[in-house]
Each structure stands twice: as C-alpha cells, then as structure tokens.
Amino acid sequence: MYYSKCVSVNPSYGPAWLNWGSSLAESNDLPAAEAKFAAATVDPEVAIKAGVNLGLVKNIRANQMAVKGDLEGAERTLRGGVNRLRMICEGATEGERRDGTLGEVRDGGEIQRKQGYI
C-alpha cells in the first residue's frame, strides 16, 4: 500500500497516517484505523483532525462494546478518546500524547500533570 511506503520514508508525516486511517475506517477495520489515527496525532498539522477521527472510531467501538453488554469497556474506550482529543487541543507535547499523559489538571490554582488512559 502507498501509505505504508510513505510512512516508512517519513514516519512523522501525519497526512499519510490520517489518510491511511480513513481508508481503513471506511473498510470497517476499526482497530487498524484507530492505530493510524493515533500515529497521525503527533503531526501538529493534522493532529486535531486525527484526534477527531480517532474519537469517532472509539465511539463506534464503544457502541459495539455496549451492545455486547461491556459497559465498562465502552466507558473506558470513550474516556480514552476524549482524553486524547483534549490533550491535542490543549497543546500537549508529542511525548505526552505518545505516553498518555493528560493535559493540565488544575488543583488549587497549581498546574499538575496526571497520567491517563489512552
């Protein structure tokens, strides 16, 4: 596939990851699409769009879990999508997004970092 060749040449090229994820999502390969959208979030040029797409995939997967009765899994999946998108929108660094560190959490006026589910 052309996308795999593109990211092998330039692994940080977000548009390739984003388009690859979109094609996988359209073919209903949601786990693979999720991974590609997550990879695209490290490129600031497409990070927000990739985060939104990642959230949409997580929403579909959460609905599938809920239908099967896995409400806890559905909640974790949704929270993971929301946390990832929040990190992107708040300007979390590439490393924080990759490691799953949440954006700023205000506690008594001080800013702290908190580990979160991705």
matplotlib code that plots the C-alpha trace (Angstrom):
import matplotlib.pyplot as plt

x = [0.0, 1.2, 0.6, 3.0, 5.7, 5.2, 5.4, 8.4, 10.2, 8.8, 7.3, 6.2, 4.2, 0.7, -1.3, -0.3, -1.3, -4.5, -5.5, -4.4, -6.6, -9.5, -9.3, -9.1, -12.1, -14.1, -13.4, -14.5, -11.1, -11.5, -8.6, -6.2, -7.8, -7.5, -3.8, -3.2, -5.2, -3.2, 0.0, -1.2, -1.8, 1.9, 1.9, 0.7, -0.6, -3.3, -3.4, -6.8, -8.4, -6.7, -7.9, -11.5, -11.3, -9.8, -12.7, -15.2, -13.6, -13.5, -17.2, -18.2, -16.1, -17.7, -21.1, -20.2, -19.0, -22.2, -24.4, -22.5, -23.0, -19.5, -20.4, -17.2, -15.1, -17.3, -16.8, -13.0, -12.9, -14.9, -12.9, -9.7, -10.9, -12.0, -8.7, -6.6, -8.6, -8.3, -4.6, -4.3, -6.5, -4.6, -1.3, 0.2, 3.7, 4.3, 5.8, 2.9, 0.4, 2.5, 2.9, -0.7, -0.1, -3.2, -3.1, -3.1, -5.1, -5.7, -5.7, -5.8, -4.5, -1.5, -1.0, -0.2, 0.3, -1.7, -1.4, -4.4, -5.9, -5.3]
y = [0.0, 3.5, 4.8, 2.2, 3.2, 6.9, 6.5, 4.2, 7.1, 9.8, 8.3, 11.7, 12.6, 12.9, 13.3, 9.8, 8.3, 10.2, 9.1, 5.5, 5.6, 7.0, 4.2, 1.6, 3.1, 3.1, -0.6, -1.2, -2.2, -0.1, -1.4, -0.7, 2.7, 3.7, 2.9, 5.0, 8.0, 7.8, 7.9, 10.9, 12.9, 13.6, 15.8, 19.3, 20.0, 17.2, 16.5, 17.9, 16.2, 12.9, 13.3, 13.8, 10.8, 8.8, 9.9, 8.8, 5.4, 5.0, 6.0, 3.3, 0.7, 1.8, 1.4, -2.1, -2.9, -1.6, -3.6, -6.7, -5.7, -4.5, -1.1, -0.7, -1.3, 1.1, 3.8, 3.3, 3.5, 6.7, 8.3, 7.4, 9.2, 12.2, 12.4, 12.1, 14.8, 17.1, 16.6, 17.5, 20.6, 21.8, 21.6, 18.5, 17.7, 14.8, 12.8, 13.4, 12.3, 9.2, 8.4, 9.0, 11.9, 14.1, 17.8, 20.2, 19.4, 22.4, 21.7, 24.7, 27.0, 24.9, 23.1, 19.4, 16.6, 13.4, 10.0, 9.0, 6.2, 6.3]
z = [0.0, -0.8, 2.7, 4.3, 1.9, 2.6, 6.4, 6.0, 4.3, 6.7, 9.9, 11.2, 8.1, 9.6, 6.4, 5.3, 8.6, 8.6, 5.0, 5.8, 8.9, 6.9, 4.2, 7.0, 8.8, 5.5, 5.1, 8.7, 10.0, 13.2, 15.3, 12.5, 11.7, 15.4, 15.4, 12.2, 13.6, 16.8, 14.9, 12.9, 16.1, 16.6, 13.5, 14.5, 11.0, 11.2, 15.0, 15.7, 12.6, 13.5, 17.1, 16.0, 13.7, 16.5, 18.7, 16.1, 15.8, 19.6, 19.7, 17.2, 19.1, 22.4, 20.9, 19.7, 23.2, 24.8, 22.6, 23.7, 27.4, 28.1, 29.5, 31.5, 28.3, 26.4, 29.1, 29.1, 25.3, 25.2, 28.0, 26.2, 23.0, 25.0, 26.9, 23.7, 21.9, 25.0, 25.1, 21.4, 21.8, 25.0, 23.2, 24.9, 23.6, 21.2, 24.0, 26.3, 23.6, 22.9, 26.6, 27.5, 29.9, 30.3, 29.7, 32.6, 35.7, 37.9, 41.6, 44.0, 41.3, 40.6, 37.3, 37.6, 35.2, 35.5, 33.9, 31.9, 29.9, 26.2]

ax = plt.figure().add_subplot(projection="3d")
ax.plot(x, y, z, "-o")
ax.set_aspect("equal")
plt.show()
